Amino acid sequence: MARVTPIITAFNGGEASPLLYGRVDLARYAALARRCENFLPLVQGAIRRRPGTAFVRKAKGRCTLVPFEFSVEQAYVLEVGDAYLRVHLNHGTLLAPPANEQPFELETPWPLSALFAEDGTCRLRWVQSNDVLWLACAGYPVQKLTRLAAAVWSLSPLVTANGPFKDQNENEAITVYASAETGTVTITASDDIFAAGHVGSLFYIEMQDARGVRPWEPGQVAAVDDLRISGNGVYRCTAVQAGATQPATGSVKPVHTAGRAWDGDDTWGDSGQLQGVEWEFVSTRYGFARITAVTAPDSAVAEVTGDWNLPPTVVGAANATWRWAHAAYSDVEGWPEHLAFFRSRLVLCRGSRVDCSVANDFENFAARDYGSLTADMAVAIPLQSDRANITQWITAANGLLLGTAGGEILISEQTTSEAFGPGNVKAVPQTAWGSRGIVPPRVGGTHLFVTRGGRKLRAAQYDAGTDAYRAPDQSWIAEHLMAGGIVALAYQAQPDSIVWAVTAAGRLLSYTIDPEQDAYAWAPQPVGGGAVESLAVIPSPDGDGDELWLCVRREIDGQTVRHIEYLTRAWRPGDTRDAVWHVDAGLRRTGEPVDAVSGLDHLEGQTVQVVVDGANHPDRIVIGGAIDLAWPASTVLVGLPAPAIFEPMTLEAGSRMGTAQGKTQRIHEITLRLLHTGGGKVGPADAIDGGGILDEIILRDAGDAMDAPVPLWSGDYALRIDSDYTNGARFVLVCDDAQPCTLVAAVVGLATYD
């Protein structure tokens, strides 16, 4: 028999897959756990009990949560559900003026069926700039949410200018012409090219050729209403020199793009002409009109839009042109499904098409600047790959990174010596893992994306050596937690670097990640009495860190309800003893001592845990939205239990004949190094499943006041354990009350029999 006392110095390996139970050769084996429920692995090596959640309000129905962050000090969570949008802020809900009794709501175009895909992922996409949030959802026009003031919000469809358009028509037999240059016009086609779904979309029309319009040249005879083409512009003569019997053009070529200008002064030319003509800018060689009605398959009414008129040479049947194009997005073509910002451009994407706006002009998609192609113009990028897969997500990285069902693609500059633009763009396949429709959160320089089946999380990392991205698996060590597939992700940077994930079954997972410290740890975080359906992260109102917000589905009083909640901050030195919070869907009441607490309608009929002035109180059942207290208290916390369980891997401390694995073992004592802990139970691992006895961690000293809560305790807590001989002895730490617990290290007295 070998007696040893191994120490476990770190627990931040997270919960391990059963497939790893024999991998004692792994460097981080000792830091792994068989169970790590509702404990958060910390970068430093300890595990800390997850703080509880605070109840904000009942959701109107199933919804997705969207962060709206104007600044660290002004952040909101949007509740977007079946054709509605609500706003939550400062741990509360924005109420509708003037009564301020009911939640403020905006009507949205998205029914519930449009918001979620069959696999449970959310179809809604969003990007934000200052007070404006653009939202895209498959099958619907992009919406523009604007915060006009703290309590004044508006939602309206995005109206883009000057594009984007589909590829120009190439069938010369199908022509169109307009009834006028400006205002409300009728566009007539030689074939059926219009449908009702085109209403509201732009139409592009370009002059087929000069059609008798001469180019501007100096010293040429001109008269009022004459047309000339100069560069990319079409100009109309509006005045000639007074007294000229044979007016002619001057020597200054017209290049203006608005209003009128003279092309010379009133000097006599060599031929005796009075030179100098006034030219009005009419249009470029092309123009735009927004369709307002479709009167027939070959006819539509439209409003000329943009900074210029339609070219005169597309007006009338004699000027019919085959150079035309429909808008890239409409009820006919479909609407953008993905959004991003990249190189100071708004990016729209649907299927295998990507459109980038004009630089620093997010809603302008002009492909040319008054006919000229410049680097800051809009960019249309058709994706080419060896697999015809539609885009699942887009995000800005080293370039514009796109995930499709068949692989991942990077859009970037062809050459880095020039700016990204129409003439300097490339799309290169990177990896071929395939992606699910979840926008990857960015952690440092890494983007974490979920693969097509939802069972793996991979890290898209740029490799300067190969000038390409690689995507190592981040979930292999805890693949069992991904059952059902991940459906949502959110990243919390402060105070701890944690990626939060939700599975299709409503299970909340934490992934502690800090590449600099080589810390990677998964842990399940079951939420008390419910299933998580959506999540979002915003800065906390006090600016002290980031907050995780959740929409949790529960069965309460025989009905399915959904609660909006946020994860509270963990207790830390400097907080009062009654600041502990380890219940879910909790509410806290402070003030004069009371012997009952009301306002608990959201927990009707539930057995709840109660903490009074920081001390544990007997459980209660909520009846009529209230509970009675066994004794008066000033600070009362009430919520659903969220027990935490930690079980390490089978210890590998060796034996006289080699490994301790597979040997009969017995734990006879254990010392836990605890920090800021208010209670817990410890015992052999089989005590949970086999109904054995767990020893309570008694932290009250003889000198502690009996009428006050036990002070949070830090130090080594030793106890003897009455455990049986078993194959692979392990201990378990259980926290089933509502007190904090942080485990820093453990020394285990272990006997191994060869």
N, C-alpha and C positions, 0 to 999 in steps of 0.2 A: 504494500500500500504506500502510495506517495502522497504526502501532505504538502500542499503549496498554498500560497496566498497571492495569486496574480492580481495585478491592478489594471483596471480598464481606465485609460486616461482620456479617451475621446469616444464620443457617441455620435459624432456627426457624419457617419457614413449613411445614415438613413435606414429605412426598412428595405431588406434584401429579398429578392426573389427566392422561393424555395429551391430553385435550380442552383443557388449558390451556397446552400447549407454545407456543402462539403469542400468549399474552396478556401481551406485554411491557408493556402499558399498566397492568397491575395494580400497585398500590403495593407489594405484597409479592412481586412476581415474583422479584427477586434472592434472596429468602430461601427460595424454594421449591426443591424437588429432584426430579430424575427418579427417583432411588433413594435411599432412606434406611432401609436394612434394618439392624436391630439397633443403630441409633443413636437416642438419645432427644433430641429437640429441647428445649432449655431456654428458660425464659422470658427469660433474659438475652440470648439470641441464639445461643449456642454449641450444638453438638451433642456429646453424650457417649455413648460406647459403653455399651450396656446391660450391666449386671452380669449374671453368670450365675445359675443356679438351683442350690439345694442339695437333694440327695435326702434325703427323710425316711423313707419306707417304701413298699413296694409296696401299692397299693390292693387291696382284696379283689376288686373288679370295677369295672365302669362305675359311676360315682357322680356326685353333685353335691356341691359344697362349700358349707357354710353357716357363716357367722361367728357366734360366740357371744361377746359382749363384755360381761362383767360390769363391767369397768373397764379403764382403760388398762393397768393392771398385770396384770390377769387376763383374758386373751383366749384363745379356743380356735377351732379349725377342726373342724367336724363333717363327717365323711365319711358321706354317706347314699347307700346303694345298694340292692341287691335284698333288701328285708326286713331290713336291718341298719343300724346306726349305730355309727361309731367316733369317738373323740375324739383330736385332735392338739393338742399344746400345747408351748410352749418348745422348738420345733424338734424335737420328738419325738412319741411316741404314748403315750397312756394305756394302761397294761398292766393286765390283770385280776389282782386279788389272789386268793389269797395268793402264788401262784408268781411272778407278775409276769413271765411269759414270753411270753404271747400277748396280742394287743390286747384291751382291754376292749370289749365289744359289747353293744348293746341290740337286741332284736328290734323291728322296726317293722311296721306293717300294709301298707306300700307295696311292691308288687312293682316290678321295674324298668320294666315296661310302663306303670306309672302315673306314673312320675317325669318322663318326657319326652314332649313332644308330637311330632306327626309332623314339624313343621318344625325339630325339634332343640332348642327352648326347654325350659326346666325348668318343670314344673308346680308344684313345691313353692314355697310362700310362707311367710314367717315374720315375726314381730315379737317383740321382747324387752322385758321389764321386770325389771330386777335379775337374779335367779337363775332366772327362768322364761322359756322360749321357747315360743311357740305356733306350731305348724306346720299348714298346710292343704295338702291335695292333692286335686284333683278326684276325686270318687267315694268319698272316705274321711272318717270323722269327724276333726275337728280334734284334734290331739294336743298334749299339754302336757309339755314336757321341763323337768325341774326339776333343778338342780344342788344337791344337799343338802350336799355337801362336795367338796373338790377331786377326789376319786376316787370319789364316790358320786353316781350319776345315776339318774333314773327317768323313764319315759315312760308316760303314761296318757291315755285319751281326755278331752277337755274336756267337763265336765258343767256346762251352763249352768243358771242358776236363773231361774224365772219367765218363761221365754220364750227366744227370740222365737217368735211364732206367725204362721201364715198369716192371711189375712183371715177374719173370723168367718163361719161358715155363714149363708147368707141364705135357704135353702130351709126354710120353716117346717114342711114335711111330714117332714123328716128330724130326728128328735129322739133324745136320749140321756138316760139317767139312771144314777145310781150306786147301788150296794147299801148303802153306808154313808158316813158323814162322814169317817172317818179310817182309817188303817191300810191293809191290803190290801183293795181293793174290786174289784168287777166292774162294768164300764161296758157297758151294753146299749144298742144302737142300733136304730132302726126300719128301717134299711137297711144295706147292706153298705158300711161306711166304714173297716174295719180290714184291714190286710195285715201279713204277717210282718215286713216292713221297718219297721213302726212300733215294734217292740220297742226299748226304750231311749229313746224320744222322749217329750216332754211332751205332755199333752193338757189343753186349756183347756175348762172347763165353767162356765157362768154361769146363775144363776137366771133363768127366763123372765119371772117377775113375782113379786109378793109372796106369792101363793098362800096367802092367809089370814093372813099374818104382819103384824100391825098395827105401825104406826110407834110409837116410844116417845114418850109425852107425860107431863108431870108430873101427879100426882094421879089416875092411873088404876089400877084394881084389877089386881093381878098375883099370880101363884102360881108356886111352884117348877116349873121346866121350861117355863114360858111363853117364847115367842120374841118378840123385838121387833127392829125395824130402826131403827137410830139413825145418821144420816148415811150413810156407806158400809159400816157394820158390821152384822152380825147377832149378837145377844146372847141368851143363855139365862139365865133367872132361876135362881139357885142357892140363894138364902136370902132370907127375909123377916124383919122385926123379930120378935123373940121376944114372944109373948103377943098378937100382933096378930090380931084376929078377922077383919078385912077389910083386909089389907095393901095398900098402894098405892105407886106410884112417887113418888120424891122430886122435887126441883127441879133436881138436877144431871144434865144430859144425859150419858149414857155416850158417851165418845169414846176410851176406852183401846183399844189394839190388842193387848193380851196380858193373860192372867190375869183377875182379878176385881176389881171395884170397886163401892162402894155409890153409889147415886144421890141419897142424902140422909141426914139423921140421924133420930133416933127422936122427933121432935116431932109433935104432933097437928095434923092438917090441919083446914081449915074444916069438913069433913064428918065429923069425928070419926075419921078413919082414922089408923092408925099408919104414917107415911110413911117410905120408905127401903127400897129393894130392892137386893140384891146381883146384879150382872150379870157373867156370864162372856163374854168375847169368844170367839165361835165361828169366825167367818169374815167376809170381805167378801162382796159379792154374787157373787163368782166364786171359783174355786179351781183348783188344778193337781194333776195326777197323772202319774206316770211309768209308761208302759206296760211291763210286765214279761213279758207273754205275750199272744198273740192266739189265742183258743180257737176262734173262728169269725169269718167276715167281719163279723158284727154284734155281736161280743162280745170284750172284752179285759179282762185282769186288770191292775191298775195299783196303784201305791203312792202314796198321797196325799203330796204334798211341799209345800214352802213353809213359810211362817210361820203358816199357819192351816189349818183343816179345809176340806172342801168345804161349801158352804152346805147346811143341812138341807133346803132347798126344791129340791134336785136329787136327793134320795135317794128311791128308790121309783118305780115305774111311773107313779103318779099325779102325780109331779112332773117328768115328762119335759120337757126343754127343747130348743129348736132353737138356742139360743145356745151354740155350741161351736166349737172350732178345733183343727186339728192343728198340730204344731210346724212351723216354717218349714223346718227341716233334719232329714233322716232318710234312711234307705236308700230310702224311697219318694220323697221330695221332692228328694233330692240333698243334698250337704253344702257348706259354705262352701268357696270356691276361692281367696279372697283375704282378706288380713288387713291391718290398719293400726291405728295409734293416732291419734286425732283429738279434740281438746278434752277430754283426760283420759278418753277412752272407747276401749274395744276395738271395732273395726269388723270385722264379718263381711260377706262379699259373695259372691253367686253370681248369675250371669246378670244380670238387671236389678234385683235386690233388694239393698238395703244396710241393715244393721242395726247401730246404735250402742248400746253398753251404757249402763247407768246411769253417770253421771259418777263417776269415782274408785272404781268397783266393777266391775272388768272382766268378771266372769263372771255378772253379774246383768243380765238383760234385761227387767226389770219395766217394763211400759208405764205402770203407775200405782202410786202409793204408797198402799197400802191403799185403793185406789179413787179416790184424788185424783191429778189430772194436775198435775205440777210440772215446772219447767224442767230438773231434773237427771235426769228419767226417761229410759228408753231411747227411741230414735228409730228408726222403721222408714221407709225412704225408697224408694218405687218410682220407678225412673228413667223419665222420659218424654222421648222425643226423636223427631225425624222419621225416625230409622232404628232398626229393632229389632235392635240389636246387643248381644251380651253383653259383659260387662266383661272386659278383658284384664289390668288392673292397677289398683291404688289406692295412693295415697300422700298424706301430709299435706303441704300447701303453704300458700298464703294461705287456702285452704279445704281441703276434701277433694277432691283431683284424681283423676279416674277416666279411664282410657283404654279405649275400646271399639274394636271392629274398624271402626266407622264414624266415630268422632270422639272428642273429649275433653270431659269434663263437669266442672263445678266445683260441689261442694256446700258451702254456707256459710249464714250467718245471713241471714234475711230482712231484719232490721234489726240494725245493730251496736250499738244502744243497749240491747239485751237479750241475755242469754246464749243460746248455741246450745242448742236443745231441741226437744221435740215441737211446740211452737207457733211456733217461729222457725227455719225451715229452708227452703231453696230449692235446686233443682238446675238449673243453667243451662248449656246447651251453650257451649263456648268456641271450639274449632277443629274442623275436619272432615278432618284428615289420616288418621285411623285408626291404631290402635296394634297392635303385636305384643306377645305375652305375656311381656314382660320388665319387671320393676319398675324405674322410672327412678332412677338415682342422683341425689342432690342435690349440686350444686356451687354453693356460695354460696346465692343465692336462686333458682337455676335448676334445673329438673328435666329431665334429658336422656332422651327416650324414643325408641324405635325404631318407625318406621312399619310399617304392616301387612305390606308386602312384605319388610321386613328390610334394605332397601338404603339407608335414610336414617336419620340421627340428627337429631332436632329438639330445640330448647331451649324448653321451656315457661316463658315469662317473663311475670310479671304486669306489666301496663301500667296505672299509676295514672290516666293521662289518659283511657283508655277504660273503666277498671274491668273489664278482661277480660284473658285470657291471649292471647299470640301465640306462635308457634312457628317461629322462623327455622331454616332448614336449616343444620346444622353439618357436613355431610359432602359438600357439593357440590364442594369443592376436591380431594377425594380419593375420588370416587365409585367408582373402579376397585378400591379396596381392599375394598369391601363385597360383592364377588361372592359369591354363595351365600347372603347374608343374615347379619346379626348374630344370634347366639343367646344371648349372655350379656354382661352389663356389670358392672363393679365400679369404685369410685372410690377412689383413693389420694390423700389430701390432703397427706401429709407423706412425705418431704422436698420432693417436687415434686408439683404438682397435675396428676395424670394420670388420665384415664378409660381403663380397660382394657376391650377388647372381644374377643370370640371369634366367629369366623364358623363357618358350618355345616361348612366344610372343615377346621376345627381350627386356623385361622390366628389368631395372637395379634396384636392391634393396640394401639398406644398413641395416645392423643389428649391431648396437652399442652394444657391450657386454663387461662387466667388472664384473665378479662374485664377486670380492672383494668389489666392491662398490654397488653391487646389482643393476647394471644398465643393462637393456635389452630393446632395442628399435628398431623397424622396421620403415623404411621410404622408399617410392618409390623415385627413382632418375631418372626421365625421361631425356634421353640425347637428346639434341637439334636436331630435325629433323631426328632421326634415331632409329634403333633397335640394341641392343647389341647382338652379336653372340658369343663372347668369351672374356675371361679376364684372366689376370695374374698379380701377384704382385712381384716386385723385389725391392731391395734397391735403393734409388735415387742416382744419380751420385755423389752428394755432401755429401752423407752419413748422411743426415739430417733426414731421415725417410724412409718410404716405399712408393712406387709409384704403383698406380693401372693403368694397361695398358688395353686397350679395342680394340676390332675389332668391328666397328660400320657399319651397313648396312644402306645406304641412297639412295634415288632417287635424282640424281643430273643431271640437264640438260637432262631429259628424259631417263637416264640410271641408272641401279642399280650398285652402286659402294660400295666399302668397304674401310673404313679409319682406319688406325692404329693411336691411340691416347693415351695419358696418362693424368691422372688427375693431375692438377697443385696443388701447395701448397697454402693453405689459407694465405691471408694477415695477417701479425702480426706486432706488434710494432718493429720499426727499419727498416722496408721496406719503400721504397719511395712510394709516393702517386700514381705514375703511375704503380705500381707493381700489382694492382688489376687485377683479371682475372675471369670473370664470364660469359664467352661465351664458347660454345663448338665448337670443330674442329677449334680452333682459331690459328691464327698466329700473332706474334707481331714483329713489325719493330721498331728499334731504330737507332738513328744517327742524322744527320743534318735535319732540318725541311724540310718537303715535303708537297705537296698539292695533292698527289695521291699515291696509294699503289697498286702494282701489285703482281704477284705470287700467286693469289687466284684461280687458275684454279679448285681446288677441291671443290669450292663453286660456280661454274658458275651458274648464273641465280637465285641464292638464295638472299633473303632479309637478310641482315646481320646487326648486331649491331656493333657499332664502339665506341671505347674509345680512346680519344686523350689526351696525357699527363695526364691521370687519370680522365678526365672529359667526360661526356656523349656527344656524337655527334649524329646528326640525322642519322637514318638508311639509308643504301644504298643497291642497287641491284648490284651484281657482273656481270659485262659485259666485256667479253674478258679477264677474269681473273684479273680485276682491278676495283678499285673504285676511285672516286674523293672526295676530302675533302673540306669542307666549309671554312676551314682556315688551314694554315700550322701547322704542329705539328712534334715534334721530336720522340715521342713514340706513336705508333699507334697499337691498338689491334683490330682485326677484327675476327668475328666468328658468329656462329648461336645462336639465343636467347635460354636461358635455364631458364625460369621464375620459381620462387619459391613461394609457397603458403602455409600458415599455418593457420589452423582453429582449435581452441581448442574445447574440449568437452563442452556441455551445462553446464554452471556454476551451482554448487550446493552450494548456500549460504543461503539456508533456507528462510522461510517466516514466517509471524505471525501465520500461521496455519500449520506448519510442513515443508515438503519438498518444494523446488522451482520447482521441476520437474512437467511438465504439466501445469504450470502457465503462464499467460501472463506476458511478461517481455519486458523491454526496456533498452538498453544501451545508456546513455546520455553523458558519458565521459570516456576517457581511458588514462592511463599513461603507456607508454612503457619505460622500462629500457633497453637502447640500449648500445652496445659496438662496437666500430670501424665500424660504420655504415655509408654508403654513400647515402642512400636513401631508398624509399619504399612507399607503400600506405597502408592505414588502413581504415576500415569501417565495417559496419554490414555484417555478413556472406552472407546474401541474395543478397548483391550487386553484387556478381559474377554471380550467376545463374539467378537472376532476372533483371540484367542490371542496378543495382543501382549505386550510386556514391561512389567512394573511395577517401578519402582525401589524398593528397600527403604529405609525411613527408618533411617539409621544414627545411633544416638544415643550410642554409646560414645565417650567422649573418651580421649585418650592417657593422661590421669591417672587414669582409672577402673581399679580393681582387676580383673584378669582372672578371679579366682576368686570373684567376687561378681556378682549380677545388676546390669544397667545401672540406674542411678538413674532414677527417673521424671523426665522432662524437660519443662521449660516454657520457651518462647521462640519465636523465629522460625527456622524450618527452611527453607532455600532450596536448590533444586536445579534443574539444567537438565533439560529433558525432550526426548527425541528422538522427536517425534511427526510424523505425516504431515499434509499439507494435507488438510483435510476440510471439508465443509459443516457449519458449526456446531460448532466445537471445544469440547470439555468435558474436564475432568479427572475422575478417580475416585480415591477414597481407600478402601483395602481393609485391614481388620484381620482376618487369618485365623489369628493366633496367639492366645495367651491373655493378652494384655496390655491395659491400659487405654489409651484414647485420647480426648482432648477437643479438638475443633477450634473455635477462637475466631474466626479470620478467615483469609482467603486473598487474596493478591495474585497476579494472573495476568498473566504477560507474554504478550501476544496480538498477532498480526499478522493484519490483515484485508485481503483483496485485493478491490478493486472490479472 
